[in-house]
Amino acid sequence: MVSNVVPNHYSLYFEPNLDTFVFNAKMEFQFELEQAATSMQLHALELNINSIKLIDGDQENEVKSFELDLEDQHLIINFDEELSGEQTLVIEYTGEHNDKLAGWYRGKFTNEAGEEKYCVVSQFQANDARRAFPCVDIPGKKATFDVSFLVPDKELMAISNTPIVEEEEDGQKKLVTFDTTPKMSTYLLFFGVGDFEAIEKTSKNRQYRTIAHPPKAEKYGQFSLDFGIEVVEYLEQYFDFDYPLPKLDQIATPAFAAGAMENWGAILYRENALLYYPDITSQAQENSILSVIAHEITHQWFGNLVSPQTWKSLWLNESFATFFATHTVDHLRPNRNIFDYYVASTTLGRRSRSTSGVMDWDSMIKTSPIELEGDGEISFTAKTVPILYSKGGSILRQVKAYLGDDGFRDGLRAYFKKHAYGASQSDYLWTALKEATGKPVNKMMETWILQEGLPLVTVQRDGSTITLSQERFTYLPYESDNQWIVPVTIKLFKNGELIDNQVLELTEKQQSFELKEFDAYKLNSEMTGFFRTKYPEEDYAMLKDLVQFKQITAIDRLVLEDELFALLKATKIGVDHYLDFIEAYTEEDSHLSLFSIAVHLRDIYQLLEGDKQEEMATRAKAFMETVLDKIGYGPKEDESMGISIIRGTLLNIAVEFDSDKAEKFALEEFEKVKNGVKISADLRASIKRVGAKLTNDYEWFRDQFDNPESESEFISTISAMTNFSDEELLEKVQNMVFTDIPSRNRGLAISSLCRNPVTSPAMWEYYIANLDSFEALNNFMYQGAVVSTILTGMEQFDDIQSFFDEYLKKNPQTSDAVDVGLEQLKIQMQFKEFLNQ
C-alpha cells in the first residue's frame, strides 16, 4: 500500500529532451516502511520503468519484480523477503514531455524572430507528479528533494524550486544541480527548461526574479517583480513567519491551462496573469495580475509551508489564498477598492469567483461542501472549484468579521508556528483561532465547511422586535435539514441616520431579537455574511428609500438588488416586484449595482418570449442608454476605476438590445482599432467583440489571430471571433477550435460559442460530433466545456440526460460537470416557464 510508505528524500536526475520529448531519468528514493511487507506501491503514470534496485549497504540488488497498474496509477514493487524500516530504492526509467498541460509537459511558443520553439515546464497539482517520477503523490507525505538536469543546450535556462548550486558544462550540454529543498509535498515541485530570460532584484538578502521567454521579462516583467516583493514582505509581517526559501521566481509561459500554480519558490503563470503591457493591459487585467500574484504568494504559506494532509482539506490552500489575495491587494493598493470585486465580479465569465456569484452557484441542490468528502485522490472539478475558492474565501471574510482583525491574525500566527513544514486539517486551524480569541469558532465553522449550501434568512418584524428564521436556499424545490450558526450583521436607522450596527447570532431555526427603536434597517452589512435575506413585503418600500437616497453603502445597495434577483430566479417573488424595486437605482452611480442590474435584465430578456421579450428589450435598452448617457460612452477624466472597468460590458449588453447609440459609438471605436489607433485599454476587448458581431470582418480578425501582440490580445481576439453573427464564419471558428486555437485557449472558445445565440442551438451536436477532441482537453477545461454545452440544450434536455446516463458509466470522472450542467439547465427551464406564464 502507498499509505505504508513514508518518504524521506528523493534524489532526482533528469535528461530532458526538447526534440523527441522523451526524457531519461534516475531516482534514488529514501523511505521508511511503517509495517513489514514483501511488496510496496508508489504512484506512477505514463512512465516506462527500466530497472529497480534495492540498496543494501554498498550493494545494489534487483528487486524480485515490478509491474505498473495503469488503472490505479500504481507502480507495484515486490521483494525477495519481508522488509521494514528505512530503505533505499534506485529506479531508472523514461517518461514523456506530453502535450496535455499536465505532468512535465511541453509548451510551444513563438520567439521574437517568429520561430516556433518549445520549453518543458511542470504542472503537478493535484496528482500529476507521478507523470514525472514514481512517488508517494499525497500532499501530507512530505519529503526533501535533490534535483539535477542534464540540459540539452547550455544556452537554455533550467529552473527548479531552489537556487542552482552548481553548473558544469559538458560539450553543448550542461549539468545543473539545485540546492536541497525544504520538506515539501510532491505537487509543489517545479521543473523548467527552455529559452527563458530573467530580470532580478534582491531585497533583504533574498533573490527575486521574473522569468519569461525573451524579450518579455525585460519589457513587461518589472511590474510583477516589484509587486511580488511587496507581497512577500507584507505577508511575512502579517503572519509573523518569514518566507522560508532564499529565492522566489515568477515564471511566465503561454502554454499553461490555469492562471498560475504556486510551486514553492518557482511560481508558474500564464503570460497574461503576470506580464504587464503599458497601454494594452486594462485596469481589470491589472487587478487580475495583482490578485493572482498575491494569491500564489499567499500559497507559499497556506499550502506550501503548511500543506493539507489529504486533498479533503484542499480548502485550507485555496480559500485562504483567495481571501488573502484580496486582503493583501487592498492593503498594498487601497485606491483600487479591490474588495468590490471580491463581493461582486464585473467579469461575465468569472461571476462565480465572487461572493455574490458563488452564492448563485451554491444555490444548486448538487453543490459541494467546502471540506471535500472522503480522503481519496481528487482533482479540481466543475462542482468543487467555485466552492473551494470563492465560497471558502467568503466564509473566511465572515470569520474575520466575527473574530475581529487582531484575533484572526493572532490565530493564524499561532497556526504557522505550530504546523510549519507539516500537514494540517481543518480542526488544527479552528483550535488555533479559538485559543487566540476564546470564541467557539470551531462550532460555527463546522456548520459552514462540512455541509453544502447556504441559508435564506427570512425576517418578520413587530415594532422593535425582529424574528429571523433560516432554511436552505435552493433554486429548485428541495427539503433540507441543514442549519447554520449565522452571524447576522444589522444596521438600524432612525430619521435617516445610522443609529446602530450590531451582530446577531442566529443559532436556531428561528429566533427573536429585541433591538433599539428604529424606522429602517438592513441586514448583512457589506455582504460579510454568506446568506440570502427575504424581508417582509411591507418593508421593501423602506429599503427602496435607503437605496434611492443612498443612505446605505454601494455594497449594501448591490446586496439588496442581487438578493431580489435570486428570489425571483427561485420563483419566490414575481418579476414585477423585482422591476419595481430597481426603479430606486435611477440615480445609481456605483459600478457594482449598475453592472449587476444590466446583467440581470439581460438574463431575464434572454428567457422571455414574444411580446414580453419585446417589452423587456425596450425597457432594458432605455436603462442601458440612460446609464451610458450618464457615465459616458467613452472614458472621462477622473472617473472611478469601477466605471472604467464596466463600460465595455455595458456597451456589449446595450448592443444586444439594439441600441443605435451604442452601435454607432462601438463601430467608430472599432475603426480606430483596425487603423492602429490606440483606444482605451479598458474598452479594447469589448469593442473588438462588438466589432466582430456587427461587421463580421473575418480577414482582419484572422490576421490579428495569426499575429498577436500579447497573450491578452490573443485571448480577446478569440473571444471576439466567437461573437461573429454570420453562421458561415462561425463554422470557420468552430473548425479552428481543435486545430488552430492552442489547447490552453480551447475552453474559452467553446464557452464563448455556447453563449452566442447564433451558434448555441447547434453546440450539442457539435459536442457529439467532436467528442474525442473534447475528451482530449485538459480535465478541468473539459468539465467546463461539458457544463457550457449542456446549458445550450434547453430544447434537447431529454436527449442530453439520456446520453449522459450511459456516458457516465464509462466516464464517471465527468459526473460533477454533468451534475452542474443538468441542474443549471433545469433552473433555467424553471425560470423561463415562470417568467413567461
N, C-alpha and C positions, 0 to 999 in steps of 0.2 A: 504493500500500500504506500502511496505517496505520503500519506499523513504520518507514516512511521519514520520518514527521513527528515532529519534536522540538518539543513545546510549550514556550513560554517564559512567556506570560502570557495569561490570559483576563480580559477586562473584560465583566461580565455585568450586564445591566439587565433587570428583570422587572416586569411588571404582573400580580400575582396577582389572581384573581377568586374570591370565596367564594360567588358566586351561580350563575354559569354554569359554573364550574370549568374555564374555558379561559383560559390565560394568554398574554399577548403578551410577546415578548422580543426583545432585540437583543444580539448578542455581537460584540465586537472581539477577534480571535484573532491573537496574535503567535506565530510559529513559525518553524522552520527546516526546509527540505527537505535531507536529508542527501545526496541524489543528484538530479541534474537529472531533471525529469519533466514531462510535459504533463498529468498528472492527479494527484489525491491522494484519499485516503479519510479520513473521520472516522467515528467511531461515532455512530449516531443511531437512535432508536427512538421511534415514535409521535409524531413531530414533523411539522408542516406547514411546509415551507420556503417563504418568500415571495420572498426575494431573497438573492443572494450577490454581494458586490462585492470586488474585489481593490484594495487601496490601493497607489498608486504615487505617492509624494511627496504632493502636495496633491490628487491625482486619485483618484476612486473609479470604477472601471470594472467593469461587469458581467462575470462570468466567462462563458466560452463556453457552458457548460451544466452542469446538475447533475441528479442523479437519486438516489432512495432505493432501496437494495437491502433489501427487508424481510426476506428470509430470512437474510442475513448481518449485518443491522443496521448497514449502512454508508450514509453519505452520500458519493456519488462526485462529485467536482468536476473538471471539465475546463477547461483553459486554452487561450487562443488560441496560446500559444507555450510553449516549454520554459522552466521556471523552476527555480531552485536557490537555496540560501542563505536568508537571512532574508526573511520575507514577512508580510503582514498581510491578514486577511480580515474583512469585516463581514457578518454573517449576521442577517437578520431572519426571525422565524418565530413560530409559535404552538405550544402544547402543551396537554396535559390534566392537570389535577389528578385523577388517576384514583382508583378505589376498590380498587386491587389491593395496597395496602400496600407499594408499590414505586415508585421514582422520587420525584417531588414530588407526593405524593398528598393526598387529602382525608381528614380524620378527623372523625367525628361524636362529640359528647359532649353531656351534659346539664348545664346550668348550675345555679346554686343556686336559681333561680326555677322549675326544672323544664322549661326551654325547651331544645329541641334546637338546637345550634349546630355550626358547622364551623370547623375550623382546617385549614391546609395545612402539612405537615411533610415532610421528605425522608428516604428510606432508599435510599442509592446503592450499598451493598455487595451483591453483588460487582460487577455490571456494569450498574447502573441509573442512573448519572449521565447516560447518553446519552438517558434519557427526559426530561431537563430542558434539556440543551443539547448541541449537537454537540461532540464532544471526542475526545481520544485516551484511551480509557477503560481504561487499563492501569496498574496500581499503580506500576510503576517509571518511568512517563513523567510526572514531576512538573513542576509549574509554579506560578507565583504567580497569585492571583485578586483582582480587584476586584469587589465585589458591591454592587448597589443595588436597592431595591424601591420601586415606587410603590404604597404601601399604600392599599387602597380606603377605609379608615376610619381616621382619625387616632387613634381610641381604641384600636386594635389594636396589639399588640406585634410588632415584627419582630426576628428573631434570626438571626444567622449566626455564623461561626467566630470573627470578630474583633470588637472593640468598634465601636460606632457613632461615626463621626467627624462626621456632620452629619445633622440632621433639618430639613426645610424643608416647612412646611405649604402645601398647595395646595387651598384650599377645605376640603372634608371629607376630602380625601386628604392624604397626606404622603409626601415622597420621603426615604427612609432610605438613607444611604450608609455602608458599613462600611470599616474600615481594610484595607489590603492584607494578604493572608495571607502566611505564610512559604511557601517552596517545598513543595508538598504534592501528594498523589495526589487524583484526581478523586473517588474513592469516599468521601473523608473530608470533603467539603463538606457543610454543613448550611444548609438554607433553612427558615425557620419564620415563619408569620404567623398570628395568631389572638388570641383573648381569653385572654391569659395574665396572671399576676401573678408578681412575683419578691420573694423575700427575699434579702438580700445581706450580705456581710461582707468586710472587707478584711484580708488577712494578708500581711505582707512585701511591701507595695505591689502586691498582686495582688487583683483583684476576683473574688469567688466568688458565684455565685447559684444558688439552687434556684428553678425556674420551673415553674408548673403552672396549670391552669385555676382561677380563683378559686372559693372561698377556700382551696383545698387547699395552696398553697405556705405561706401564713401559718399554717395549722392543723397541717399534717403534714410540713413540709419541713425543719424545723430539724435533725432527726437526720441527714439526708443532707448538709446544708450543712456541719455541723461535722465529720462523719467524712470528707467529701471533702477538706477542708483538711488533716486529719491524714495522709491517704494521700499527697497530693501532696508534703507536706513530708518525709515518711519516705522516699519513693522518690527525691526529689531527693538526699537524703543517701546512700541506698544506691547509687544509680547514679552519684553524683558528677557530675550533669548537671542543671542547673536546667530545670524545666518552661518551655518557651520562649515561651508566649503570655502576654499581660497579663491575661487573664481566663479563667475556667472556668465555664461554665454546665452545670447538670444539669437537664434538661427532662423533665417527666413528661406523658404523654398516654395515654389509654386505647387509642387506635387505633394499635396497633403490634403487629406479628406476633411479633417476637423479644422477648428480655428487655431488651436495650439495644443501642445502637450507638455506637461510640467516636468519632464525628465530632470533629475536633480543636477543642477549646475549646468545643464545644456538644454534649455527650453527650445522646442521646435515650433515654429509658427508658419502659417500660410503668409505669403508676402503681404497681402492686403491687411493682415492683422498686426503687422509690425512696422512696415515701411511707410514713411510719411512723405507724400509728394506735394510740394508747395503748389498752390493754385489748382490742384487736382483733388487732393484729399478734402472731402466735405467736413463740416462740423460734426455731423452724425458719425462719419467714419473716424474722425479724430476721437470722439467719445468712445467709440468701439475699440480703437487701438489702446487708449488709456486703460479702459476696463479690462481688456484681455491681458495686457501686461500685468496689471495689478492682480488679476485672477490667478495667473500662472505663478507669479512670485509668492502669493499667499500660500500656494500649494507647497512651497519649499518648507513650510512649517506643517500645514494641515495636509497630510498625505505623504510627505517625504520624510520629515523628521519624526512624526508620529503617523503611522500608517494603520489602516483598518486591519483587524485580524483576518477577516474574510470580506468578500465583496458584499456581504449582507450589510455591512456598516459603511458602504461607499459614500453615504451622505455626509459622513464626517470629513471627507475630502471636498466634495463638490458643493455642498450647501454653504460651508464656511468660505470657500474660495469665492463663491458667488456674492455672498454678503460683504466680505471684506474687500472685494474689488470695488464695490460702490462706496463703502465706508472710506477706503483709502483715497480714491479719486476725489471724493467730497472733501476730505481733509486737505489734500495737496492742491486741488484746483477748485476751491469753493465757488468761484464765479460761474462754473459750468452747471450748477444745480443738478448734479447727476442723479440724485435720489428721485427726481421727477420721472426719469426713465426706468428706474427700478420699480416704481409703483405702476407705471403705465407705459409700455413700449410705444414709440411712434414709428416703428418699422413694421410694415404689414406682415412680412414673412416671419417675424420673430415676436409676435404678440404673446406667445406662451412664455417668453423669457422675462416676464414681469409679474408683479403680484396680481394685478387685475386679470392679466392674460392667463396665468396658471390657475386662478380661481375658476375661470371658464373651463379649463382643461379638467380640473379636479371635480367638476360638477357632473362628470360621467359616472355611471354606475361601476364600470370596469376600469377604475383608476387603480393606482398603486399606493401602498403606504410608503412613507419616507424611508423607513428602515426596511430593506427588502426581505422578503420571506425566504427561509431556508439558508443554508450555508454553502450552496453549490457555486460552481463557476458561472458567473453571469456576464452578460455583455450589456452595453447600453442599448436600450430598446426604445421604440416609439412611445411606449407607455411610460417608461420609468424616467427618461431624461428630464422632461419638464418638472417632474416631482422632485428628483434629486437636486436639481439646480435651483429652480425658481421657488417652488413651494418650500423646500428646506431652508433656502436663504430668507424667505419671507417669515418663516417661523422663528428664525434666529433674530430677525429685527423685532419681532413680537417679544421674544425672551429678553432682549437687551432693554426694551422699553419697560418690561416688567421688573427686571432686576436693578435697573439703573446703570449708568455708564461705568461707574467705578467698580461696582460689584461684578459686572460682566467681564471687565478687563482683568480684575484680580483673579477671578476664577480661571480664566484662560492661562494666565501666567503660571498658576499653580499646576495646571494640567500639563503644560510643556515641561516644567521642571521634573515632574514625576514620571512622565512617559516618554521622554526624548529617546530616540533611536529604537523605540519599541513599537508594539502594535496595540491598538486600542479597540474598545467597543463603547457603545453609547453610554452605559451606566458609569464608565470611568469619567466621562465629561460631566454628567449630572452631579456626581459626587463632588467634583472639584468646584462646580458652581454653587452647590448647596453649602459646602464648607466655607466658601468665601463670603456668602451673603446671608446664610441662615434661613433662606427661603426654601420651601419644599418644591423646588423646581422639577425634581425628578417625577413627582406625581403628575404635575401638569404636563410635562413633556411626553410622558408615556401615552397620554391621550392623543397627542399630535403626531408622533412618529410611528406608532405601532398600528394605527388604524387609518384607513383611507378616507378621503372625502373631506368636506368642510361643513360647518354648521350654518343654518339660516337662523338668525336671532329675530324673533318676532316680538314687537313692542305693543303693550297695552298701557294706557295712561289714565290715571284717575287723580286729577289735581296734581299735587307734587309727588305722587307715588307712581312709579313705573313698574310694570311686571314684564320680565323678559322670559321667553321660552325658547328652547333650542330643539332643532331637528336637523337631520342630514339634508343638505340641499342637493338635489339632482334635477337634471332637465327632464329626464324620462321618469314616469311614476315608479317609485321604489320605496319599500318599507325597510327601515333600518333602526337598529337599537343603538347605534353609535352615539356616544355622549362625550363631550369635551369639558375640560376646565378652561373657560374662556375669559381672558382679561378684557373687559369691555370699557374702553375709554368713552366718556360722555362730556360734552360741552354744554353748559347751561347759559342761557341768555335772558336778560330782562331789560326791557325798553331799548333793545338794540345793542346792549353792552354785554360782553362776556363776563359772567359773574363767578363761574366755577368750571374747573376741568379736572375730573377725577376718574379713578379706575374702579369699576365694579367687577367683582369676581363671580362669574356665573358658573356654579359647580353642580347645579341640579338641572333637571329637565325644565323646571320653571321656578323662578324666584322673584320676589318683590323687593323694591328698594325705595326707601323714603329719602327724598332729596330736598334741597333748598327750594324755596318758592321760585318758579321760573315761568316764562311765557314762550320760550322757544328752546329747542335742544337739538343736538346732533350727535349720533353715536359713531364710534370708530374714527377718532381723530387722526388725521394724516394717514389713514389706512395702515396703522401699525398692527391692527388685529386682522386675523385671517378668517373672516366670516362675512356673510351677506346679512343685510338688515332689511326687514319689512316693517314699515311704520303703519300706524292706524291710518285709514283712508282720510280721516278728517285732518290729519297733521301735515299732509303734503302741501297744502296752501301755505302753512307756516314755513316749510322747508323751501318752497319756491321763493319766498321773500328773502330768506337767508342767502339764496343764490343770487337773486336779481340785484340785491343791494350790496352784494359782496361782503357780507358780514362774517363769512367763513372763508377759509383759505382756498387757494386754487385746487389743492389736492382734495380737500373736502367737497368742493363743488364737483370735481370729477367723480368722486365716490358715489354721490347721490345719483348722477346720471347713469353710471356704469351698473349700479345695483338695480336700477329700474329696468334697464335693458335686459339684465339677467332674469329678472322676474317675468318680463314679457316673453323671453325665449323659453322659459319654463311654463308658460301659459298660466301664470298666477295673477297677471293683470292684463288688461286689454290694451291694444295698440293706441287707442285714443288717450288713455291715461299717460302713456309714455310721451306721445307727441304734444300733449297739453303741457306736461312738465318742462319739456326742453324749450318752451317759449320763454322761460325765465333766463335763458342764455343768450338773448338777443344782443346784449351789450358785453358778452364774454370776451375777454382779451387773453385768456390763458390758453396756450397751445394744447394743454392736456385735454381739456373739455372740448375744444374745437375739433381736434383730431378724432376723439372718441365719438362725438356726435356724427361727424362726417362718415366715419366707417360704419357706424350702426345704421344710419339712414341708407347707406348703400346695401348693407346686409338685408334690410327689410325690402328694399326695392327689388333686389335680385330674386326674391321668393314670391313677390306679388305677381298677379296675373291680370290681364285685361285692363278694365277701367281703373282698378285700384293701383295697378303699376303706373299708369299714365299720371294719375293724381299724385302719386308719390314722387315721380320724376319731376313734375312741376314744382312741388314743394321743396324737394331736395335741391334742385337747381337754384331756386331762389335763395335758399340758405347758403349754398356754396358761393354764389355770386355776391351775396351780402358780406360774407366773411372775407372773400378775396378783395372786394372793393375797399374794405376797411384796412386790411393788413397790407394791401398792395399785391399786384400780380408779380412784381419783381422786388428784389431786395431794397430795403430802405436803410439809410444810415441810422445807427444807434438802436435798431430794433433788437428785440430779445433773441437769443440763440434759439430758443424753442420755436419761435415763429419762423425763423430761417429754416429750421430743420423740417417743419411740417408742410411748408408751402408747396413743395413739389408733389407730395401725395395729394394735397387738396386740389391742385391743378388736374392731376390724373383723374380724380373722382369727379370733378366738375365736367371734364370732357366726357366721362361715361354718361353723364346726364345731359349731354348735347349742349353744353354752354358755349355759345358763339364767342363770348368774350375770352373764355379760357382757351378755346381752339385758336383764335386769332393770335393771342399772345404766345402760345406754345409754338405755333408754326413760325412766327417771327424769330423766336429764340433758336429754333431748330435750324433755320437757315444760317444763323450766325455760327452754330456748331459745325455745320457742314463746310462753311467757308473758313474754318480755322480761327474764328474769333472767340476769344475767351469769354465765357459767361460764368455766372456764379457757380462755384463748385457744389453748392448746396442744391442747385437746380438741375445740374447737368444730366444726371441719371434719369430723372423724371422727364425732362424734355426729350431725351432720346426715346423713352418708351412712348410718349405721346406722338413724337415724330414718326416712329415706326407704324403706329396704329393708323395715323392719318395720311401718310404718304406712301407706305409700302415700298420704300426705296431700298430694295434688296441689295443692289450693287454697292451702294455706299456702305451699308452695314456689313456686307461681306468683306469689303476692304478693311473696315475697322476691326473685324474679327481676325483677319489674317495678319494685321499689323498693329497689335495692341500697344498702347503707350505704357500701360501698367496693368497689374492684375485687377485692380479695382475697375479700370476702364474696360477690361476684357469681360468682367462679370456683368457690368452694366450693358455692354453690347449684347451679350447672350440674352439677358433679361428683356432688352428691347426687341430683339428679333422674335422672341416668343410672343410678342404683343402685336405682331402684324395682324391685319384684318382680312387679308387676302388668303383664301383657302389654299391655292396652289403654292404660294410662298410658304405658308405654314407647313405644308407637306415637305417642302425642302428642308425646313428647320427640323421637322421630325426625323427626317433621314440623316441629319447631321448628328443627332444625339449620341448614337453609339458608334460614330465614325470620326467626324471632325472635332467634336467637342471633347476635351480631355476628361478623363474619368473623374477628376476631382470636381468638375462643374456639372456633371450629368444630373445630379439630384436637383440642382437649381433649375435646369432647363425643363425637366419633367414636371416639377411642381408649378412652374410658370405656365406651361402649356395646359396643365389641368385647370388653371384659373382663367384661361382665355375662353370666353363664351363661344368663339368660333370653333375651337378645337376640342373643348371639354366633352361634347356629346360623343366623340369618337375615341376618346382616350382609353376606354375599357377595351375596345377591340385592338387598339394599338398595343396595350399591355399584353394581351393574349398572343398577338402576332409576334411580339418581340420578347417572349417570356424568358428565353435563355439569356438574352442580353441583360434583362432586368436582374435576373438571378446572379449575374456576374458582377453586379455593382458591389461596392463596399457594403458590408452588412447593415450598418446604420442608415446609409444612404438608400439602400433597397427598402428598408422598412418605411422610411419617409415617402418613397415613391409609391409603395403599396397604399399607404393612407391617402395620399393625394389622388391616386387613380380611383380608389373606391368612392371617394367623395364626388366624383363626376357621374356616378351611376344611379341617380335618383330614379330614372325610368327603368333601370335594369337590376333593381335590388334583388329580386328572387334569383336571377341568374348568377349574380355575384356571390350571394350567400351559398348557393349550391356548389359553385366552383370551389370556394374555399373550404367547404365541408370535406371535400375529397383532397384538396391540395394539402391541407394541414396534417393529414395522415402521413404524408411523406416528408413534409417540411414543417414540423412543429415549432421550429425556432422562429417562425414568422408569426406566431399566434398573437403576440402583443400588438403588432401592427394591424392585423386583421380585426382584433377586438376594438381597437381605437377607431379604425376606419368605419366599420359597420355601425358602431354606436353613434359616431358623429353623423353618419348618414341618416340614421333613424331620427336623431334630434332635428336635423334639417327638414326631414319629411314631416315630422310632427309640427314644427314651427310653420312650415309652408301651409299645411292644412289649416292651422289655427288662424293665420293671417288672412287667408282667402275665404273663410267661412262667412 
